[in-house]
Amino acid sequence: MNNYYISTFKIRMNKFYGTGVAMVTPFQADGQVDYDALAKLINYLIDGGLEYLVSLGTTGESATLSSEERKKVWAFTAKTVNGRVGLVAGIGGNNTFEVVEQIKQFDTKGYDAILSASPNYNKPTQEGIYQHYKAIAENSPLPVILYNVPSRTGSNVSAETTVRLARDFKNIIGIKEASGNFDQINQIMRDKPESFLVISGDDPVTLPMIALGGVGVISVTGNALPRQTSDMVRLCLAGDFKAAQKTHSQLIDFTRLMFVEGSPAGVKTAVKQLGICGDTVRLPLVQVSEATATKIIQETKKFA
């Protein structure tokens, strides 16, 4: 059996092999959730060939949605997806008790896992991070994917803590690793249990992370370019890095523009250009500058 069929088989057998997209939350001009646009986005992404969606991760501006809004978005998303692809809910925060209560009250219907970012602002020790995720794992009815994003949280989940959690809790099935620290990534890859999934949390480094043993990406740019992103990831998983590198190179400028003035403002500009939803974000986020928007629009047109 060749590498292409092996990778395709892995994707079929595990919903988290391949491409996941951390979906933006579309808002109307007045800031209310735009459910028509959300349905359009979901269908666009599924048609783009990805393996799973993440609802209300960081890219979904979950921090600025109320508890009731989050419940409605999760329920609407599950109903719209209707089992066509895998589905993950982003549930995190820096109050462990509150996160655990959210998870206990979460309606799991239609969902396959929970993605939970390491606590922000508090800057806990590694033992504090371990105990935080221990509490989540012991109370979650769904598998848990860790999320390490030091640029947002202000603290890093070390390789030792990641591996410790992976070994101690069978329902902690993987990590979205966005540290950008390849020394750390190497250590996780070497020491983790075989079944533990390492997922790229940074679009620009997805290709080298898969080369090291990663199983895919949870992408931001995939909101706009799901087909290009998922095709590149499948080529990587099939071991055809030469072909994957071509697409990777084509995406470099686009990907850089998605983050030059912060996420998700950049990718919302792109999806607006594609006619999927508006580019409204909630404060304290603001839309990208006119100069950056012009560049994003020009780059997006290359893929339309």
Long-range contacts (C-beta under 8 A, 24 or more apart in sequence): 3-238, 3-239, 3-240, 4-238, 4-240, 6-238, 7-234, 7-237, 7-238, 7-239, 8-234, 8-238, 10-215, 10-237, 11-51, 11-234, 11-237, 14-197, 14-215, 15-51, 15-52, 15-85, 15-86, 15-112, 16-51, 16-52, 16-86, 16-113, 16-145, 16-173, 16-174, 16-197, 16-199, 16-215, 16-216, 17-51, 17-197, 17-215, 17-216, 17-237, 18-50, 18-51, 18-52, 18-215, 18-216, 18-230, 18-233, 18-234, 18-237, 19-49, 19-50, 19-51, 19-52, 19-216, 19-217, 19-219, 19-222, 19-226, 19-229, 19-230, 19-233, 19-234, 20-50, 20-51, 20-52, 20-53, 20-54, 20-86, 20-88, 20-199, 20-216, 20-217, 20-218, 20-219, 20-222, 21-45, 21-50, 21-52, 21-53, 21-54, 21-218, 21-219, 21-220, 21-222, 21-223, 21-226, 21-229, 22-54, 22-57, 22-58, 22-59, 22-60, 22-90, 22-218, 22-219, 22-220, 22-223, 23-53, 23-54, 23-55, 23-56, 23-57, 23-59, 23-60, 23-77, 23-223, 24-59, 24-60, 24-61, 24-223, 24-264, 24-267, 24-268, 24-271, 24-277, 25-56, 25-60, 25-61, 25-62, 25-65, 25-73, 26-276, 26-277, 26-278, 26-280, 27-278, 27-280, 27-281, 27-282, 28-278, 28-280, 29-278, 29-280, 31-280, 31-282, 33-65, 33-69, 33-72, 33-73, 34-277, 34-278, 35-76, 37-276, 37-277, 37-278, 38-73, 38-76, 38-77, 38-80, 38-277, 39-76, 39-80, 40-276, 40-277, 41-223, 41-271, 41-276, 41-277, 42-77, 42-80, 42-81, 43-80, 44-226, 44-274, 44-276, 45-222, 45-223, 45-226, 46-81, 46-84, 46-85, 47-226, 48-222, 48-225, 48-226, 48-227, 48-229, 48-230, 49-226, 49-227, 49-230, 49-231, 50-85, 50-222, 50-226, 50-229, 50-230, 51-85, 51-86, 51-216, 51-230, 52-85, 52-86, 52-87, 52-88, 52-112, 53-77, 53-81, 53-85, 53-86, 53-87, 53-88, 54-88, 54-89, 54-90, 54-115, 54-218, 55-87, 55-88, 55-89, 55-90, 56-89, 56-90, 56-91, 57-88, 57-90, 57-115, 57-117, 57-147, 57-218, 58-90, 58-117, 58-149, 58-152, 58-263, 59-220, 59-223, 59-263, 59-264, 59-267, 60-90, 60-264, 61-264, 61-281, 61-282, 61-285, 62-90, 64-282, 64-283, 64-285, 67-102, 71-107, 74-106, 74-107, 74-111, 75-107, 77-110, 78-107, 78-109, 78-110, 78-111, 79-110, 81-110, 82-110, 83-110, 86-112, 86-113, 87-111, 87-112, 88-112, 88-113, 88-114, 88-115, 88-145, 89-113, 89-114, 89-115, 89-142, 90-114, 90-115, 90-116, 90-117, 90-147, 91-115, 91-116, 92-116, 92-117, 92-118, 92-119, 92-147, 93-119, 93-120, 94-119, 94-120, 94-121, 94-122, 96-131, 96-132, 96-135, 96-136, 99-132, 99-135, 99-136, 100-135, 100-136, 100-139, 103-136, 103-139, 103-140, 103-141, 104-139, 106-141, 108-141, 108-142, 111-142, 112-142, 112-143, 113-142, 113-143, 113-144, 113-145, 113-173, 114-140, 114-142, 114-143, 114-144, 114-145, 115-145, 115-147, 115-176, 115-218, 116-144, 116-145, 116-146, 116-147, 117-147, 117-149, 117-152, 117-153, 118-146, 118-147, 118-148, 118-149, 118-153, 118-155, 118-157, 119-153, 119-155, 120-152, 120-153, 120-154, 121-153, 121-154, 122-155, 123-154, 123-155, 124-155, 126-157, 126-158, 126-160, 126-161, 129-155, 129-157, 129-161, 130-161, 130-164, 130-165, 133-165, 133-169, 133-172, 134-165, 134-168, 134-169, 137-165, 137-169, 137-171, 137-172, 138-169, 140-171, 142-171, 143-171, 143-172, 143-173, 144-169, 144-171, 144-172, 144-173, 145-172, 145-173, 145-174, 145-175, 145-176, 145-197, 145-199, 146-172, 146-174, 146-175, 146-176, 147-175, 147-176, 147-178, 147-201, 148-175, 148-176, 148-177, 148-178, 148-179, 148-201, 149-176, 149-178, 149-179, 149-201, 150-178, 150-179, 151-178, 151-180, 156-181, 156-184, 158-184, 159-184, 159-185, 159-187, 159-188, 159-191, 160-187, 162-188, 162-192, 163-187, 163-188, 163-191, 163-192, 166-192, 166-193, 166-196, 167-193, 172-196, 173-197, 174-198, 174-199, 174-215, 175-199, 176-200, 176-201, 176-218, 177-201, 177-209, 177-214, 178-202, 180-205, 182-208, 182-212, 185-209, 185-212, 186-212, 189-213, 189-214, 203-229, 203-251, 203-255, 203-258, 204-252, 204-255, 204-256, 206-232, 206-233, 206-236, 206-248, 207-232, 207-236, 207-241, 207-244, 207-245, 207-248, 210-236, 210-237, 211-236, 211-241, 220-258, 220-259, 220-263, 220-264, 220-267, 221-251, 221-254, 221-255, 221-258, 221-267, 223-264, 223-267, 223-270, 223-271, 224-254, 224-258, 224-267, 224-270, 224-271, 224-274, 224-300, 224-303, 225-251, 225-254, 225-270, 225-303, 228-303, 253-299, 254-299, 254-300, 254-302, 254-303, 257-292, 257-295, 257-296, 257-299, 258-296, 260-288, 260-292, 261-288, 261-289, 261-292, 262-288, 266-292, 266-296, 269-293, 269-296, 269-297, 270-296, 270-297, 270-299, 270-300, 273-297, 273-300, 273-301, 273-304, 274-300, 274-304
